[in-house]
């Protein structure tokens, strides 16, 4: 219970700019991983973490903006992966 109380007190003190920066950084990490793995692995659900973080700790508007950017990043990663040919190690 002490860990939960400690986490709760920390989340109450998180500045909005810090939470937004964390959400953008997490979204960039998910986007990079999505780009590196190609079309074989779906990262769609992992984009929800940063969007939820931004919505919960910053505002609804920040969550909507981050979800729009996440959709664009995900689409760009998928289009890039589909434009490249499969590597020799992948049997399709």
N, C-alpha and C positions, 0 to 999 in steps of 0.2 A: 504493500500500500504506500510505502514511503516513496517508491520510485514513481508511482502514479501521481502522488501529490506534488512531487518535485517537477515532473513534466508539466503538470497543470499550471503551476506557478510560473514556469518558464514561458509557456505559451501565452500567458496573460501579459507578459512584459515584452513580447516581440514587437519591435517597431514595424510599421507598415512597409517602409522602404526596404527593410531587411527581409521581410517575408516575400515581397515582390522580387527582390534580387535572387533569393533562394529559388523561387518558383521558375524564374527565367533561366537560371543556371541548370536546374533539374530538367527543364524542357529541352535545353540545348544538349544535355547529356543523352537524353532519350532519343532526340533527333539524330545525334551522331551515331549512336548504337544502331538505330533503325537504318541509317545510311550504310553502315559498315556490314551489317548482316545481310542486306539485300532483301529480295522478295520472299526468301524461304522462311523467315521468322517474322511473325506479326507483333509489332510493338504498340498496336492501337490502344490497348487498355492501359499501358504504362503512361500515356500522355494524360490520363485522368488525375494522376497524383499531383503534378504541378498545377493543373487547373483547379483542383480542389483546394490546394494550399493557397493559391491566389484569391480564390473566392471566399474562403473562410477567414483568412487573416487580413486581407486588403479590402476588397469590395466586390460586389457583383459585376460592376463594370470592368474591373481588372480581370476577373475570371472569364468574362465573355471575350475580352480582347485576347487573353492568352489562349483560349480555346480556338479562336480564329487563327491565330499564328500557329498553333499546334497542328491544326488541320492543313494549313499551307505547307508546313515543314514535312508532315507525314506524306502528303501528296507528292511533294518534290522528291522525297527519298524514294518513294515507290516508282515514280516516273524515271528517275535516274537508274534504279535497279533494273527496270524492265528494258531500258535502252542498251544495257551492257549484255554481252553474251555470257553464257555460263562458263565457269572455269572448267578445266580438264578433270578436276576431281569430282564434279557433280554429274551423276548419271541421270539423265532425264529421258 
